[in-house]
């Protein structure tokens, strides 16, 4: 059981280290109005806190830094969410003032703004679109050999898929293809799209479209919906600004994790409501052992749900980030719900 003075010393040490990234000494804490104690008294408390595992002594200074256990205790018991400045609040809410037509655009903007405001890396896990149904197909030729299929879903999600077009394909064949797809597949959930494509359109293709076999095979491959495409990153390079990541090997591991298609569960390990904080080894990945990850969830009705993560050093400004994530998740949920209601109304008209 820590004494009230030890709790204060631990809180001030963590706050000071978050701000300065420099080991904290007893003399600098004694100059703070919140700690009217002598350097010797503070030094004794810091030594006790080190012995208990909440602080660590560095090799390069007489000062101390928080340990992983210290950060965990700070977040769980000593943290006060920070009130945002008016400028930060306005910038955060600006995401939702522009007229946004697509779910992806709103999510990308959110990832970008939150990374700019925090100076950390943001990751948004987009909603699982697999159960959203096809509202409309369209196909746009790119050149003589390729075209892009555009799928709009009932929730405003847009999938773009490039596929190969056989030589000699006519514009009339493309038009027939679009008509067949819209006639047979509108209303189909994305997760069932490939199966229904094979069973309900292949024969019709063969009857009405030139080069149907080659075209169908290429188109079906393009219709694969990859779940990890739901990850949207913001501020990937922000970690390079943190002194903890001057180690090139650490940076290499971190960037490889993001660039090599890490599974969503690497960053998102809890889908329950509220704010969740994982510190250092709690992330269960070597590339993340010097990182803290703060996550929040958002939702809009039964079919739209996702998560937001902020990744930074263990010396993260927890209070500020938690406040921002709280505001962002609430506003993102409200904005997506409005979009869904608006689309439902247009679908009914």
For each residue, the residues with C-beta under 8 A, 3 or more apart:
1:
2: 6 7 10 49 52
3: 6 7 45
4: 7 8
5: 8 9 37 41 45
6: 2 3 9 10 45 48 49
7: 2 3 4 10 11 77 78
8: 4 5 11 12 34 35
9: 5 6 12 13 29 35 42 45 46 49
10: 2 6 7 13 14 49 54 55 66 70 73 74 78
11: 7 8 14 15 74 78
12: 8 9 15 16 24 29 32 34 35
13: 9 10 16 17 24 29 46 49 55 64 65 66 70
14: 10 11 17 18 66 70 71 74 78
15: 11 12 18 19
16: 12 13 19 20 24 28 29
17: 13 14 20 21 22 23 24 65 66 315
18: 14 15 315 316 317 318
19: 15 16
20: 16 17 24
21: 17 242 243 244 315
22: 17 61 63
23: 17 58 60 61 62 63 64 65
24: 12 13 16 17 20 28 29 63 64 65
25: 28 29 61 62 63 64
26: 29 30 39 40 42 43 46
27: 30 31 39
28: 16 24 25 31 32 63
29: 9 12 13 16 24 25 26 32 35 39 42
30: 26 27 35 37 38 39 42
31: 27 28
32: 12 28 29 35
33: 36
34: 8 12
35: 8 9 12 29 30 32 42
36: 33
37: 5 30 41 42
38: 30 41 42
39: 26 27 29 30 42 43
40: 26 43 44
41: 5 37 38 44 45
42: 9 26 29 30 35 37 38 39 45 46
43: 26 39 40 46 47
44: 40 41 47 48
45: 3 5 6 9 41 42 48 49
46: 9 13 26 42 43 49 50 55 64
47: 43 44 50 51
48: 6 44 45 51 52
49: 2 6 9 10 13 45 46 52 54 55 64 70
50: 46 47 53 54 55 56 57 64
51: 47 48
52: 2 48 49
53: 50 67 69 70
54: 10 49 50 66 67 69 70 73
55: 10 13 46 49 50 64 65 66 67 70
56: 50 64 65 66 67 70
57: 50 62 63 64
58: 23 61 63 64 65
59:
60: 23
61: 22 23 25 58
62: 23 25 57
63: 22 23 24 25 28 57 58
64: 13 23 24 25 46 49 50 55 56 57 58
65: 13 17 23 24 55 56 58
66: 10 13 14 17 54 55 56 70 71 74 314 315
67: 53 54 55 56 70 71
68: 71 72 279 280 281 314
69: 53 54 72 73
70: 10 13 14 49 53 54 55 56 66 67 73 74
71: 14 66 67 68 74 75 279 280 292 314
72: 68 69 75 76 279
73: 10 54 69 70 76 77 78
74: 10 11 14 66 70 71 77 78 79 318
75: 71 72 78 79 277 279 318
76: 72 73 79
77: 7 73 74
78: 7 10 11 14 73 74 75
79: 74 75 76 318 319 322
80: 319
81: 319 322 323 326
82: 317 319 320 322 323
83: 323
84: 88 89 92 320 323 324 327
85: 88 89
86: 89 90
87: 90 91
88: 84 85 91 92 117 324
89: 84 85 86 92 93 327
90: 86 87 93 94
91: 87 88 94 113 116 117
92: 84 88 89 95 113 114 117 324 327 328 331
93: 89 90 96 97 327 331
94: 90 91 97 98 113
95: 92 98 106 109 110 113 328 331 332 335
96: 93 106 331 332 334 335
97: 93 94
98: 94 95 109
99:
100: 105 106 109 335 339
101: 105 156
102: 105 106 156 157 158
103: 106 107 126 127 155 156 157 304 336 339
104: 107 108 126 157 158 232
105: 100 101 102 108 109
106: 95 96 100 102 103 109 110 332 335 336 339
107: 103 104 110 111 124 126 232 306 332
108: 104 105 111 112 124 232 234
109: 95 98 100 105 106 112 113
110: 95 106 107 113 114 122 124 234 308 328 332
111: 107 108 114 115 122 123 124 232 233 234
112: 108 109 115 116 122 234 235
113: 91 92 94 95 109 110 116 117 234
114: 92 110 111 117 118 122 234 308 310 324 325 328
115: 111 112 118 119 120 121 122 234 235 238 310
116: 91 112 113 119 234 235
117: 88 91 92 113 114 324
118: 114 115 122 235 310 312 317 320 321 324
119: 115 116 235 238 241 312
120: 115 235 238 239 310 311 312 316 321
121: 115 233 234 235 236 238 239 258 310 311 312
122: 110 111 112 114 115 118 233 234 235 308 309 310 311
123: 111 231 232 233 234 267 308 309 311
124: 107 108 110 111 231 232 234 306 307 308 309
125: 230 231 232 264 267 268 306 307 308 309
126: 103 104 107 129 230 231 232 306
127: 103 155 157 230 303 304 305 306 336
128: 131 227 230 305 306
129: 126 132 153 155 157 159 190 225 230
130: 189 190 191 225 227
131: 128 189 190 191 303
132: 129 153 154 155 157 189 190 303
133: 153 154 186 187 188 189 190
134: 137 151 152 153 154 185 186 187 188 190 193
135: 152 153 154 186 347
136: 151 152 182 186
137: 134 149 150 151 178 181 182 185 186
138: 149 150 152 178
139: 147 148 149 150 174 177 178
140: 147 148 150
141: 146 147 165 171 174
142: 146 147 148 162
143: 146
144: 165 167
145: 164 165 167
146: 141 142 143 162 163 164 165
147: 139 140 141 142 162 163 165 174
148: 139 140 142 160 161 162 163
149: 137 138 139 159 160 161 162 163 219 222 223
150: 137 138 139 140 158 159 160
151: 134 136 137 158 159 160 161 190
152: 134 135 136 138 156 157 158
153: 129 132 133 134 135 156 157 158 159 190
154: 132 133 134 135 343 344 347
155: 103 127 129 132 303 304 339 340 343
156: 101 102 103 152 153 339 340 343
157: 102 103 104 127 129 132 152 153
158: 102 104 150 151 152 153
159: 129 149 150 151 153 190 225
160: 148 149 150 151
161: 148 149 151 222 223
162: 142 146 147 148 149 222
163: 146 147 148 149 218 219 221 222
164: 145 146 218
165: 141 144 145 146 147 169 215 218
166: 169 210 211 214 215 218
167: 144 145
168: 210 211
169: 165 166 173 174 210 211 215
170: 173 174 210
171: 141 174 175
172: 175 176
173: 169 170 176 177 209 210 211 215
174: 139 141 147 169 170 171 177 178
175: 171 172 178 179
176: 172 173 179 180 208 209
177: 139 173 174 180 181 205 209 215 219
178: 137 138 139 174 175 181 182
179: 175 176 182 183
180: 176 177 183 184 201 204 205 208 209
181: 137 177 178 184 185 201
182: 136 137 178 179 185 186
183: 179 180 186
184: 180 181 196 200 201 204
185: 134 137 181 182 188 193 196 197 200 201
186: 133 134 135 136 137 182 183
187: 133 134
188: 133 134 185 192 193 196
189: 130 131 132 133 192 193
190: 129 130 131 132 133 134 151 153 159 193 225
191: 130 131 225
192: 188 189 195 196
193: 134 185 188 189 190 196 197 223 225
194: 197 198 220 223 224
195: 192 198 199
196: 184 185 188 192 193 199 200 201
197: 185 193 194 200 201 202 219 220 223
198: 194 195 201 202 220
199: 195 196 202
200: 184 185 196 197 204
201: 180 181 184 185 196 197 198 204 205 216
202: 197 198 199 205 206 212 216
203: 206 207
204: 180 184 200 201 207 208
205: 177 180 201 202 208 209 212 215 216
206: 202 203 209 212 213 216
207: 203 204
208: 176 180 204 205 212
209: 173 176 177 180 205 206 212 215
210: 166 168 169 170 173
211: 166 168 169 173 214 215
212: 202 205 206 208 209 215 216
213: 206 216 217
214: 166 211 217 218
215: 165 166 169 173 177 205 209 211 212 218 219
216: 201 202 205 206 212 213 219 220
217: 213 214 220 221
218: 163 164 165 166 214 215 221 222
219: 149 163 177 197 215 216 222 223
220: 194 197 198 216 217 223
221: 163 217 218 224
222: 149 161 162 163 218 219
223: 149 161 193 194 197 219 220
224: 194 221
225: 129 130 159 190 191 193 229
226: 229
227: 128 130 230 264
228: 231 261 263 264
229: 225 226
230: 125 126 127 128 129 227 264 306
231: 123 124 125 126 228 264 267
232: 104 107 108 111 123 124 125 126
233: 111 121 122 123 236 258
234: 108 110 111 112 113 114 115 116 121 122 123 124
235: 112 115 116 118 119 120 121 122 238
236: 121 233 239 255 258
237: 240 241
238: 115 119 120 121 235 241 242
239: 120 121 236 242 245 251 254 311 312 313
240: 237 245 251
241: 119 237 238
242: 21 238 239 245 312 313 315
243: 21 246
244: 21 247 250 290 313 314 315
245: 239 240 242 250 251 254 290 313
246: 243
247: 244 250 251
248: 251 252
249: 252 253
250: 244 245 247 253 254 287 290
251: 239 240 245 247 248 254 255
252: 248 249 255 256
253: 249 250 256 257 286 287
254: 239 245 250 251 257 258 287 288 291
255: 236 251 252 258 259
256: 252 253 259 260 287
257: 253 254 260 262 266 285 287 288
258: 121 233 236 254 255 262
259: 255 256
260: 256 257
261: 228
262: 257 258 266 267
263: 228 266
264: 125 227 228 230 231 267 268
265: 268 269
266: 257 262 263 283 285 288
267: 123 125 231 262 264 293 295 309 311
268: 125 264 265 271 295 307 309
269: 265 276 278 284 295
270: 276 295
271: 268 297 307
272: 276 297
273: 297
274: 296 297
275: 294 295 296 322 325 326
276: 269 270 272 294 295 296
277: 75 292 293 294 318 322
278: 269 282 283 292 293 294 295
279: 68 71 72 75 282 283 292 314
280: 68 71 283 289 290 291 292 314
281: 68 284 289
282: 278 279
283: 266 278 279 280 288 289 291 293
284: 269 281 288
285: 257 266 288 289
286: 253 289
287: 250 253 254 256 257
288: 254 257 266 283 284 285 291 293 311
289: 280 281 283 285 286
290: 244 245 250 280 313 314
291: 254 280 283 288 311 312 313 314
292: 71 277 278 279 280 311 312 313 314 316 318
293: 267 277 278 283 288 309 310 311
294: 275 276 277 278 309 310 316 318 321 322 325
295: 267 268 269 270 275 276 278 307 308 309 310 325
296: 274 275 276 307 308 325 326 328 329
297: 271 272 273 274 305 306 307 308 329
298: 305 306 307 308 328 329 330 332 333 336
299: 304 305 306 333 336
300: 304 305 333 334 336 337 339 340
301: 304 337 340
302:
303: 127 131 132 155 340
304: 103 127 155 299 300 301 336 337 340
305: 127 128 297 298 299 300
306: 107 124 125 126 127 128 230 297 298 299
307: 124 125 268 271 295 296 297 298
308: 110 114 122 123 124 125 295 296 297 298 325 328 329 332
309: 122 123 124 125 267 268 293 294 295
310: 114 115 118 120 121 122 293 294 295 316 321 324 325
311: 120 121 122 123 239 267 288 291 292 293
312: 118 119 120 121 239 242 291 292 315 316 317 321
313: 239 242 244 245 290 291 292 316
314: 66 68 71 244 279 280 290 291 292
315: 17 18 21 66 242 244 312
316: 18 120 292 294 310 312 313 321
317: 18 82 118 312 320 321
318: 18 74 75 79 277 292 294 321 322
319: 79 80 81 82 322 323
320: 82 84 118 317 323 324
321: 118 120 294 310 312 316 317 318 324 325
322: 79 81 82 275 277 294 318 319 325 326
323: 81 82 83 84 319 320 326 327
324: 84 88 92 114 117 118 310 320 321 327 328
325: 114 275 294 295 296 308 310 321 322 328 329
326: 81 275 296 322 323 329 330
327: 84 89 92 93 323 324 330 331
328: 92 95 110 114 296 298 308 324 325 331 332
329: 296 297 298 308 325 326 332 333
330: 298 326 327 333 334
331: 92 93 95 96 327 328 334 335
332: 95 96 106 107 110 298 308 328 329 335 336
333: 298 299 300 329 330 336 337
334: 96 300 330 331 337 338
335: 95 96 100 106 331 332 338 339
336: 103 106 127 298 299 300 304 332 333 339 340
337: 300 301 304 333 334 340 341
338: 334 335 341 342
339: 100 103 106 155 156 300 335 336 342 343
340: 155 156 300 301 303 304 336 337 343 344
341: 337 338 344 345
342: 338 339 345 346
343: 154 155 156 339 340 346 347
344: 154 340 341 347 348
345: 341 342 348 349
346: 342 343 349
347: 135 154 343 344
348: 344 345
349: 345 346
